[in-house]
């Protein structure tokens, strides 16, 4: 009875190790595409990266991707620091959030960021630092966009009797 020869797929390395001539028993792999044919989407730069990070943080999704975008964004801007604070809060790192909000406030005054920092300080148990933050908001007659702001500021307002 004649032996039936079954073709096998043997890789070039294994074929050489077995003593077979290169290409025997294996299909040739297609050549890699030329470098110009490989399309890699460019990472957003500058404001576009911050916009994308802000969108991801607002959704509370893809925190690692938001972190990558913020790490690639140019340092020194208040908006980047605020987004880093939000990322830290969402990640459960209140100490990093407080530091980022403090850096943002050193760059530009913002009532909402000051309130966020006060709330983080409160969670960290640093109550002695919370009151001055809230006093500063009251002194500026602030109207932060946060709904909890009125509740937080009410005890600090002088009674109008």
Residue pairs with C-beta under 8 A, 6 or more apart in sequence:
7 25
8 25
9 25
9 26
9 27
10 18
10 20
10 25
10 26
11 26
12 22
12 23
12 26
15 21
15 22
15 23
15 24
15 25
15 26
16 22
43 49
43 68
43 69
43 72
44 51
44 52
44 69
45 72
46 73
46 74
49 69
49 70
49 72
49 73
50 69
50 70
50 73
50 77
50 79
50 80
50 83
52 66
52 69
53 66
53 69
53 70
53 73
53 83
53 87
54 83
56 62
56 63
56 65
56 66
56 69
57 63
57 66
57 83
57 86
57 87
57 90
60 90
63 87
63 90
63 91
66 83
66 87
67 87
70 80
70 83
70 84
70 87
73 80
74 80
76 107
77 107
78 104
78 107
78 108
78 110
78 113
79 104
81 100
81 101
81 103
81 104
81 107
82 100
82 101
82 104
82 110
82 113
84 96
84 100
85 96
85 97
85 98
85 100
85 101
85 104
85 113
85 116
85 117
85 120
86 97
88 94
88 95
88 96
88 97
88 100
89 97
89 116
89 120
94 120
94 123
94 124
95 124
97 116
97 120
98 117
98 120
98 121
98 124
101 113
101 114
101 116
101 117
101 120
102 117
104 110
104 113
105 113
105 114
105 117
111 137
111 140
111 142
111 143
111 144
112 144
112 145
112 146
114 133
114 136
114 137
114 142
114 144
115 133
115 134
115 137
115 142
115 144
115 146
115 148
115 149
115 152
116 146
117 133
118 130
118 133
118 134
118 137
118 152
119 148
119 152
121 127
121 129
121 130
121 133
122 130
131 156
134 152
134 153
134 156
135 156
137 144
137 149
137 153
138 153
138 156
138 157
142 149
142 153
143 149
